Amino acid sequence: MHKEITGKAFVFGKNIDTDQIYPGRYLELVKPEDIAKHCLEGADPTFVERMTKGDIVVAATNFGCGSSREHAAITLINAGVSVVLADSFARIFFRNATNLALPLMVVPGISEKVNDEDELEVNLEAGTVYNRTTGEKIQGEKISEYVMNILENGGIKPLFKKKTETSNI
């Protein structure tokens, strides 16, 4: 898990729900490569064709609203999205993504300061976004030590497994 991430931005609007992130009609798919093909299909059918592994999703408010399915975070991970930056996130999506080790960062106003294909540098520990295209530095919320620990361990399950293996239970 890299604490500093560089990638091309793909900007989305408000209230991008879980069905736009990963349409429910694909829930039967199980292979990561098949799941990845439908990432953000409901919001932008060309997203997967245009993005490359390591790129960054930027959104306005309430990203990930809708169902509590983990599939939305799973498709973003399998497509190779390195981090999602948004003005705000839906609570359940935020927790699902964290549990699966997909970095999310709240950056108030980010959706108005970044355009599609801007080159961004993100520092998760400092909570900063540097827009290489415009030269603007944007302050977001730092990722907490608790969440960073989950991300660095590859998700909540690997972290729990590691803790239980090293404890005297």
Backbone bond lengths (Angstrom), bond angles and torsions (degrees), N, CA, C in turn:
res aa  C-N    CA-C-N  psi(-1)  N-CA   C-N-CA  omega(-1)  CA-C   N-CA-C  phi
1 M - - - 1.453 - - 1.528 107.74 -
2 H 1.301 115.39 118.26 1.462 120.25 -179.68 1.521 110.09 -88.02
3 K 1.322 116.21 135.22 1.463 120.99 178.46 1.521 110.86 -84.91
4 E 1.335 115.73 -18.46 1.460 121.08 175.97 1.527 107.33 -118.69
5 I 1.319 115.29 125.57 1.462 121.77 -173.18 1.526 108.87 -127.24
6 T 1.335 115.70 136.57 1.458 121.30 175.34 1.520 108.19 -124.98
7 G 1.320 115.87 135.96 1.457 118.99 178.83 1.513 111.98 -173.56
8 K 1.308 114.06 173.74 1.464 122.45 179.22 1.527 108.28 -86.22
9 A 1.329 116.12 139.40 1.462 121.68 -178.03 1.527 111.93 -88.00
10 F 1.324 114.30 142.98 1.461 123.21 169.88 1.515 106.27 -125.81
11 V 1.331 116.73 115.91 1.461 122.16 -170.20 1.525 111.33 -100.09
12 F 1.335 114.64 132.51 1.459 122.82 178.31 1.525 109.00 -124.35
13 G 1.302 116.45 163.98 1.459 121.57 -175.89 1.512 114.54 -88.29
14 K 1.336 114.82 -152.08 1.463 122.80 -178.09 1.530 110.64 -82.29
15 N 1.324 114.09 155.15 1.467 122.52 170.64 1.527 113.97 53.89
16 I 1.314 116.92 42.34 1.469 119.94 174.07 1.523 106.05 -73.55
17 D 1.337 115.46 109.43 1.464 119.08 -173.36 1.523 111.93 -89.95
18 T 1.319 115.10 170.51 1.464 120.89 -175.60 1.522 112.21 -62.45
19 D 1.320 117.86 -28.76 1.457 120.09 178.19 1.526 111.48 -74.55
20 Q 1.311 117.97 -26.65 1.464 120.76 173.33 1.533 109.92 -76.14
21 I 1.311 116.43 -34.70 1.468 121.15 178.96 1.525 109.86 -69.91
22 Y 1.339 116.43 -45.11 1.463 121.57 177.75 1.520 108.68 -146.63
23 P 1.339 116.83 98.07 1.462 120.81 -176.89 1.535 113.10 -54.76
24 G 1.317 115.58 135.74 1.450 122.76 -176.21 1.520 114.83 -58.21
25 R 1.321 117.03 -23.84 1.473 118.99 -178.73 1.529 112.42 -67.16
26 Y 1.342 117.94 -9.57 1.459 121.17 179.88 1.530 112.86 -104.41
27 L 1.305 117.42 11.33 1.466 120.39 -175.43 1.527 113.73 -60.47
28 E 1.313 118.61 -24.02 1.462 120.73 -179.15 1.524 112.90 -75.63
29 L 1.334 118.31 -14.05 1.463 121.09 -179.83 1.533 109.89 -69.67
30 V 1.331 116.05 141.96 1.463 119.94 -178.79 1.533 113.69 -125.86
31 K 1.312 117.73 -23.07 1.463 120.32 -179.48 1.521 109.27 -76.34
32 P 1.338 117.14 130.18 1.472 120.25 -179.22 1.524 114.33 -51.98
33 E 1.338 117.23 -39.36 1.464 119.79 -178.52 1.526 111.85 -69.09
34 D 1.332 117.01 -31.20 1.464 120.36 176.63 1.528 110.95 -73.24
35 I 1.313 116.45 -40.52 1.469 121.85 178.46 1.532 109.68 -62.62
36 A 1.320 116.14 -43.43 1.467 121.60 -177.54 1.525 112.63 -59.93
37 K 1.315 117.84 -32.94 1.470 122.31 -177.33 1.526 113.36 -60.81
38 H 1.336 117.40 -19.17 1.463 121.00 -173.87 1.532 112.90 -111.36
39 C 1.320 116.38 13.26 1.460 121.22 -178.74 1.535 111.39 -61.31
40 L 1.298 116.09 125.55 1.468 125.07 179.03 1.528 113.36 57.15
41 E 1.312 116.17 21.78 1.464 121.64 -178.88 1.528 112.52 -58.73
42 G 1.319 117.21 -36.00 1.456 120.68 -178.89 1.514 113.97 -72.22
43 A 1.329 117.50 -18.82 1.463 121.80 178.98 1.531 111.81 -102.39
44 D 1.337 116.40 -34.54 1.458 121.65 -179.74 1.531 108.30 -154.84
45 P 1.331 117.78 98.62 1.469 121.17 -177.61 1.531 114.29 -60.26
46 T 1.339 118.19 -15.29 1.469 120.93 -179.21 1.525 112.89 -97.66
47 F 1.328 117.59 -1.00 1.467 121.25 -174.55 1.525 112.83 -53.40
48 V 1.320 117.40 -52.69 1.466 121.06 -175.19 1.525 111.31 -62.90
49 E 1.316 117.30 -35.36 1.466 121.19 179.15 1.528 111.46 -68.34
50 R 1.332 117.22 -32.17 1.465 121.39 -174.88 1.514 114.25 -90.93
51 M 1.319 117.81 -24.56 1.454 119.83 -174.76 1.522 111.42 -89.41
52 T 1.314 114.98 159.03 1.461 121.04 173.05 1.524 107.68 -124.77
53 K 1.311 115.43 157.50 1.459 120.35 -178.59 1.530 109.94 -53.40
54 G 1.328 115.91 132.03 1.454 121.32 -179.97 1.520 113.88 99.94
55 D 1.337 117.12 -8.65 1.465 119.31 179.37 1.526 110.94 -68.86
56 I 1.322 115.30 169.78 1.461 123.00 -169.24 1.526 110.43 -121.64
57 V 1.324 115.64 133.86 1.463 120.74 174.66 1.528 107.42 -96.03
58 V 1.327 115.21 132.56 1.463 122.78 177.63 1.521 106.64 -121.64
59 A 1.334 116.69 137.24 1.464 119.12 -178.74 1.520 110.75 -145.55
60 A 1.314 114.29 165.26 1.463 120.99 176.72 1.537 108.79 -81.56
61 T 1.294 117.92 -140.62 1.460 121.81 -174.57 1.521 113.44 -81.46
62 N 1.329 114.33 152.03 1.467 123.84 169.59 1.524 113.81 65.34
63 F 1.328 117.60 35.15 1.457 121.05 178.68 1.527 109.10 -63.97
64 G 1.336 116.66 131.84 1.450 121.20 177.24 1.517 115.04 89.64
65 C 1.323 117.08 14.70 1.470 119.40 177.78 1.523 108.82 -68.05
66 G 1.306 116.50 166.76 1.461 120.00 178.75 1.505 111.82 112.57
67 S 1.307 116.38 -135.38 1.469 120.49 -173.64 1.528 111.21 -74.17
68 S 1.324 114.33 168.63 1.461 120.30 179.89 1.528 111.65 -94.32
69 R 1.333 117.69 7.09 1.465 121.18 -179.60 1.525 111.07 -58.98
70 E 1.330 115.80 139.50 1.463 121.33 176.70 1.528 112.48 -75.45
71 H 1.326 116.87 -11.75 1.463 121.39 -174.82 1.532 113.16 -56.98
72 A 1.314 117.64 -31.50 1.472 119.87 -179.54 1.530 110.24 -62.42
73 A 1.318 116.83 -46.56 1.471 120.13 177.96 1.525 110.52 -68.72
74 I 1.316 116.83 -39.52 1.467 121.44 -178.83 1.528 111.25 -60.47
75 T 1.323 118.13 -43.05 1.469 119.84 -178.99 1.534 111.34 -67.78
76 L 1.331 117.29 -38.02 1.467 120.17 177.48 1.529 110.48 -62.41
77 I 1.326 116.25 -42.52 1.465 120.96 178.35 1.525 110.19 -63.92
78 N 1.331 117.00 -49.20 1.465 120.55 -177.38 1.519 113.21 -66.40
79 A 1.318 117.39 -28.30 1.468 120.25 177.29 1.530 111.55 -75.90
80 G 1.334 116.70 -17.33 1.467 120.02 178.38 1.509 114.77 99.02
81 V 1.326 118.02 13.80 1.468 120.71 175.66 1.527 107.84 -64.26
82 S 1.329 117.09 129.10 1.469 120.22 -175.10 1.519 113.25 -86.68
83 V 1.329 117.33 -29.74 1.461 122.01 -178.75 1.528 107.73 -164.27
84 V 1.328 115.92 151.06 1.461 120.97 172.82 1.513 107.20 -115.90
85 L 1.327 115.90 126.97 1.463 123.39 177.09 1.521 107.25 -111.43
86 A 1.321 117.47 131.47 1.463 119.08 -179.47 1.520 110.54 -149.93
87 D 1.331 114.20 158.88 1.462 119.96 174.29 1.527 109.40 -61.61
88 S 1.341 116.83 -38.12 1.461 122.58 174.60 1.521 109.61 -162.53
89 F 1.329 115.78 161.15 1.458 123.21 -178.94 1.523 110.18 -123.70
90 A 1.328 116.06 151.35 1.453 120.89 169.42 1.529 106.96 -68.35
91 R 1.322 116.03 140.40 1.465 122.06 -172.62 1.527 113.11 -58.69
92 I 1.327 117.73 -48.54 1.471 119.93 -176.19 1.526 110.73 -67.73
93 F 1.327 117.77 -40.70 1.462 120.27 176.92 1.520 109.90 -60.62
94 F 1.325 116.35 -42.50 1.466 120.77 -179.21 1.522 109.95 -57.27
95 R 1.326 116.04 -46.12 1.460 119.35 -178.36 1.526 111.51 -69.73
96 N 1.322 117.88 -41.71 1.469 120.26 177.66 1.523 110.92 -59.12
97 A 1.315 117.21 -46.34 1.463 121.21 -179.25 1.525 110.87 -62.57
98 T 1.320 116.67 -44.59 1.465 120.49 178.08 1.519 110.38 -60.39
99 N 1.332 117.10 -47.15 1.466 121.39 -179.48 1.522 112.54 -59.17
100 L 1.334 117.17 -29.48 1.458 122.43 -179.24 1.535 112.91 -96.83
101 A 1.329 116.87 4.08 1.473 124.36 176.13 1.526 114.09 73.11
102 L 1.335 117.01 32.21 1.461 121.03 171.50 1.521 107.09 -96.76
103 P 1.325 118.75 114.15 1.463 120.10 -179.12 1.529 112.33 -66.77
104 L 1.326 114.95 133.47 1.459 123.03 174.37 1.518 107.06 -126.43
105 M 1.325 116.30 143.15 1.456 119.23 176.67 1.522 109.84 -137.86
106 V 1.319 115.11 127.95 1.464 121.21 175.76 1.522 107.34 -79.16
107 V 1.332 115.16 122.98 1.459 121.51 179.71 1.529 106.98 -134.63
108 P 1.333 117.07 92.12 1.470 119.64 -177.82 1.534 111.76 -55.20
109 G 1.327 116.23 129.32 1.461 121.83 178.49 1.515 115.48 83.50
110 I 1.324 117.88 -0.12 1.473 120.60 -175.75 1.520 112.60 -59.15
111 S 1.317 117.27 -36.21 1.469 120.04 -175.96 1.524 112.52 -66.48
112 E 1.319 117.40 -19.18 1.465 121.12 179.08 1.528 112.59 -97.99
113 K 1.339 116.66 -5.44 1.462 120.68 -175.76 1.519 113.65 -112.67
114 V 1.331 115.87 -0.53 1.464 120.63 -177.62 1.526 108.86 -131.57
115 N 1.316 116.02 141.38 1.461 122.24 176.31 1.523 109.80 -113.90
116 D 1.329 116.02 159.56 1.461 120.04 174.91 1.519 110.38 -50.80
117 E 1.319 114.28 135.69 1.453 124.42 175.65 1.524 114.68 73.02
118 D 1.347 118.45 6.33 1.466 119.00 169.87 1.520 107.55 -63.11
119 E 1.315 116.61 144.27 1.465 121.96 177.51 1.535 108.07 -90.24
120 L 1.345 116.41 122.65 1.453 121.68 -175.84 1.518 112.09 -116.97
121 E 1.326 114.95 148.03 1.463 123.02 169.19 1.520 106.23 -117.43
122 V 1.316 117.36 125.88 1.459 122.44 -177.80 1.519 108.83 -118.49
123 N 1.325 116.16 129.26 1.457 121.47 173.42 1.519 107.08 -111.54
124 L 1.332 116.48 106.29 1.455 121.62 -175.54 1.523 112.46 -64.23
125 E 1.326 117.42 -39.61 1.470 120.12 -178.35 1.523 112.20 -68.95
126 A 1.320 116.29 -40.77 1.469 120.00 -179.00 1.527 111.52 -83.11
127 G 1.316 117.23 -18.54 1.457 120.83 -177.69 1.518 112.56 73.64
128 T 1.325 116.33 30.20 1.462 119.61 -176.40 1.519 112.26 -113.32
129 V 1.329 114.06 150.96 1.460 122.16 174.08 1.517 106.42 -127.58
130 Y 1.319 116.07 124.26 1.455 120.43 174.66 1.524 107.09 -108.60
131 N 1.319 116.10 121.35 1.452 121.60 178.30 1.527 107.18 -89.35
132 R 1.320 116.46 102.69 1.468 121.26 -179.17 1.525 111.98 -62.64
133 T 1.315 116.88 -29.28 1.456 121.76 -177.64 1.522 111.66 -70.55
134 T 1.337 117.11 -43.45 1.472 120.88 -177.37 1.531 113.31 -101.20
135 G 1.328 116.59 -16.85 1.462 120.85 -177.57 1.524 113.85 83.67
136 E 1.335 117.24 5.38 1.462 120.74 -177.13 1.523 111.18 -87.79
137 K 1.339 115.32 137.90 1.456 121.89 173.83 1.533 107.69 -103.84
138 I 1.328 116.18 129.38 1.458 121.70 -174.87 1.527 108.22 -120.52
139 Q 1.314 116.30 129.49 1.463 120.54 179.44 1.514 110.72 -91.79
140 G 1.308 115.43 127.65 1.455 122.20 175.01 1.514 109.45 -114.59
141 E 1.319 115.23 -168.06 1.457 120.35 177.51 1.527 108.72 -87.64
142 K 1.324 115.54 132.35 1.460 120.29 177.45 1.529 108.96 -65.63
143 I 1.314 115.47 144.46 1.458 120.01 175.08 1.522 107.26 -77.15
144 S 1.315 115.65 130.03 1.459 120.31 -176.25 1.527 111.45 -64.07
145 E 1.310 115.52 158.79 1.460 121.64 177.73 1.538 110.19 -59.89
146 Y 1.319 116.38 -38.92 1.463 122.16 179.51 1.533 110.80 -61.06
147 V 1.324 116.51 -49.97 1.467 120.71 179.86 1.525 110.26 -67.94
148 M 1.316 117.78 -39.98 1.466 121.18 179.01 1.534 110.12 -59.75
149 N 1.319 117.26 -38.18 1.469 121.55 177.79 1.530 110.70 -62.33
150 I 1.315 117.15 -42.22 1.473 120.93 177.28 1.529 109.98 -62.69
151 L 1.339 116.93 -47.20 1.469 121.46 -178.99 1.527 111.17 -61.47
152 E 1.334 116.46 -45.01 1.462 121.09 -177.33 1.526 112.54 -65.79
153 N 1.305 117.23 -25.34 1.460 121.59 179.71 1.524 113.05 -92.49
154 G 1.325 117.19 4.52 1.456 120.73 176.79 1.513 114.65 84.63
155 G 1.328 117.42 13.61 1.457 121.57 178.10 1.518 111.54 124.43
156 I 1.323 115.20 173.65 1.459 120.89 -175.59 1.529 111.85 -70.03
157 K 1.330 118.21 -37.78 1.471 120.06 -179.41 1.525 111.82 -66.11
158 P 1.341 118.96 -48.90 1.467 118.19 176.70 1.537 112.38 -61.53
159 L 1.330 117.12 -36.01 1.465 119.87 178.06 1.521 110.50 -64.82
160 F 1.318 117.35 -45.47 1.462 121.42 179.38 1.528 110.38 -63.02
161 K 1.323 116.29 -43.17 1.466 120.44 179.18 1.526 110.19 -60.58
162 K 1.319 116.71 -44.63 1.469 121.67 179.30 1.524 110.46 -60.74
163 K 1.336 116.40 -44.12 1.463 120.08 -178.80 1.524 111.68 -66.32
164 T 1.330 116.81 -39.54 1.466 118.60 -178.57 1.522 112.10 -73.13
165 E 1.341 116.93 -30.12 1.462 120.05 177.62 1.523 112.33 -71.37
166 T 1.323 116.83 -29.24 1.456 120.33 -178.00 1.533 113.58 -95.78
167 S 1.329 117.06 -5.76 1.470 119.44 179.25 1.526 109.74 -93.21
168 N 1.292 115.83 167.26 1.471 121.94 -179.66 1.524 109.95 -99.45
169 I 1.333 116.09 56.51 1.470 119.33 -179.58 1.514 109.39 -82.09
